[in-house]
């Protein structure tokens, strides 16, 4: 399930030509937030500076790397990061990609837009490797569609 809800001010870059800084937050920073970071980085071009973090980082899931590789994105050197690493950075938007992160996410200081996107946790998928990979692909594609909608909604607002 995917939903988006704005909970604070509008997203504004620090300077009209500056890229928008977007932080994706999940619990483990192992799948959903990593995929969102990678996809925005590729699809957003130089107009965005994406990052991701988890409330309890667990390591990047190997099927995350594999699902992104199918799109030509090499995510093999990515690492899980904790939200604490991101607290001193300025963000234009903070996007939680699961309900658990929405509830557990600490206050992130600054004047930024807060978005809430909900995606199933592919790391919780059971079954064979192929069945689990199918779930990772589905969630990856749902995140990609949300990223595309996010970018389309901002195309008129970009310089």
FENCORKA-V407681 format. One line per field, one symbol per residue. ss: DSSP state (H for helix, E for strand, L for the rest). psi: psi as a letter, one per 20 degrees, with the letter a starting at -180 (. if undefined). burial: # if it has 16 or more other ideal C-beta (glycine too) atoms within 10 Angstrom, else .. A space follows every 10 residues. Layout:
BEGIN
ss = ???
psi = ???
burial = ???
END
This chain:
BEGIN
ss = LLLLLELLLL LLLLLLLLLE EEEEEELLLL LHHHHHHHHH HHHLHHHEEE EEEELLLLLL LHHHHHHHHL LLLLLLLLLL LEHHHHLLLL LLEEEELLHH HHHHLLLLLL LLEEEELLLL LHHHLLLLHH HHHHHHHHHH HHHHHHHHHH HHHHLLLLL
psi = ppqpppiarq ppqhqhiqqp oppppafilh fghggggggh gghibiiqnq rqrqhnpiqp phhggghhhh jjoojijqqp qqhhiihjqp qhqpopjqhg hghiprpoqr nqppqoppqq ohiiqrargg gghhgggggg hggghhgggg ghiihhiq.
burial = .......... #.#.....## ########## ########## #.##..#### #####.#..# #.######.. #.#.#..#.# #.#..#.... ########.. ##.##..#.. .######### ###.#..... .######.## .###.##..# #........
END
